[in-house]
Amino acid sequence: MKLKIRLKTVNDASLFTAKCNEYRDNDVDYLVGRYIIDGKSLMGILSTGLDKVCEVDFHCDNKQICNQFRQDMKLWIAEDK
């Protein structure tokens, strides 16, 4: 499942990585341009800069877990303009 998100502050990034770390059995990729960062790595995410629309690729085959992840990401989902 792919989502477009925007992390505006360091606090957003910290909360985002904490939430991603709750999904221990799943990989979360944070894609910025040509870079792929582990979504569970706060330092990795901060190294790419903040306040830009990025893509999150959540690797999971369980629909229920995917729906829960989407709910957890609701705060950061970027609006299409």
Beta strands, then each sheet from edge to edge (+ up, - down):
strand 1: 2-6
strand 2: 27-32
strand 3: 35-38
strand 4: 53-59
sheet 1: 1+ 4- 2+ 3-
end
